[in-house]
Each structure stands twice: as C-alpha cells, then as structure tokens.
C-alpha cells in the first residue's frame, strides 16, 4: 500500500483528509513542517499533503523546496493545501516543484481522486 | 500598476527596445523593491529600493533559495507580487511595496478571506464526506458535531470582523482568535 504523509497544524483538517484517504493509503500525520521533515528523512512516503502556513522553523513552501531539491525525496508527490489563494502563491508553489495545489476550502474527495490517480494509476479514480 | 521586467512583446521594433543601460536605470529607479531569482532558484540580485522598503540588507538575502527568501516576508506588512519570467536565465522577479500603500479595505479583504478559509475548509469537507460516504452512527454524530463547531468558529470570526469594522480598528489579523475547537483531539487519535 502506498504511504502518504498529511501535514497540517489544524487537527480538523488532518482528520478530514484522513477520512477521505483511509483504506487506500497507509497514512501518517504531522502537525508542522519540522515534524514532517524528520519523518521524511526517516521513512520517505510516496506522497505528501502539505499545508503552507504553519508554526515552526520552516513553512510548507520551504519544505516543498527541500523535498524537490533532495535526490532522496524528489520523487515524492507533493500536494500543497492552503488558505493562500492568490495566484502568486500558486505560481511559487509550482515553481518549487509542487505537483498540485488545492486552495481551502477544497473537496476532500477531489483530493483523494487526485492522489489515487497520481499514485495508484492502475486503479484510477475513486469508486 | 505592477512593474514588468525587460522588453515586452508590445515593443514592435528594434528602435523601441531599451538598451542594457536603460534597463539598468529602470531597475535601479523602480520604486518597488525588486529581487531577481536566477534559473538555479536563488536570489541573484536586488534593486536599490529593496533594502529601503524591506529593511533587509543585500547580504541577508542574496543567494537564498526562493522559498527561504519568500519566508522572510509578512503579507500583512508588505504587498508582494511574484512575476514569472523567461528572460535570459531569470526564473522570476519578486516585487514588494509597503502594504500601507494598499487601501485598508483591500488589506482587510485579503486577511479576512485567508482567515475564513480555514473553518470553511472543515465545513465544506465534513459536509461532503457526510453526504457521500457511509459512516456508522457514532462517527456520523462526531463529524456532524465537528462541522457545527466549525460553523460556530466561523460565526465568531464574522462577529469579530464586524466589531473591528464598527470600531474602525486597522488590525484585522484576528490575533488571539483560535481556529481550533477546545476539544480538538491530539495527534494520536
């Protein structure tokens, strides 16, 4: 089963994403980018759902950049999920190598469809 | 108007093209703070207005990765635009100006949208899950409870915004307002 890391400082958002993805992925959670980075170094997942604005020494953009600039982690599928809806933020996310950008509020089922299609191509969309 | 860089497609012939010296002057005299990101993804150059507007010295930003550079700035203090470019070996140019140059209304709208998106994300998401997927009664009750609490959070935020608006306060950052439920579960749930 593919492994996914959910990173958001809001427990409600992590719970919502977990409910949409459970059963299809092996899930791990982190409440900030520092905790997530430690997990990434220890056991890199196949994908990461990453909030942008979080407390801690680095934000989601910075973690995305670290992932995509590190050969050991560059293949991880990065989905940025954020309340920053401005086009300039989306462009920055794309330029840092993010594979997708969801603006809050977003459909958790659409996120699940995206991740399923990206990481489990053989099974396609959610039933 | 947002500054642009280099020669644009609207310059229809060579006679209208700016010389390198003219471009250098435009860069140096631009009232917006500007920082150029090279193709390798690091800050390659800043213009003279940069230190004046941002308070950051060249030594502290040149060579930073774009994400580390971006993390220096608070959108509530500085208006920030990023312009993608394919000119030469440049990846992008970041522009900044004092956010007080923006209308207060514009700032308030921007901050409000960002703050309201958080509880709205929970309301939208949990409603969609409840509508679409089958849960046992206990889970359904828990998710509905979470959804209603996020409605309450949102209602409180709106009331706070109205109070701020009535009192004419400039600070719309909603500091101290928690977006979390008092009963939020821990990570190990």
Interface residues (C-beta under 8 A of the other chain):
Chain A: X10 X11 X12 X13 X15 X16 X17 X19 X20 X29 X31 X58 X59 X61 X62 X64 X65 X69 X83 X84 X85 X86 X88 X91 X92 X95 X96 X103 X104 X105 X106 X107 X108 X109
Chain B: X41 X65 X66 X67 X68 X70 X71 X80 X81 X82 X84 X91 X92 X110 X113 X114 X115 X117 X118 X120 X121 X122 X123 X124 X125 X126 X128 X129 X132 X133 X143 X146 X150 X179 X180 X181 X184 X185 X186 X187 X189
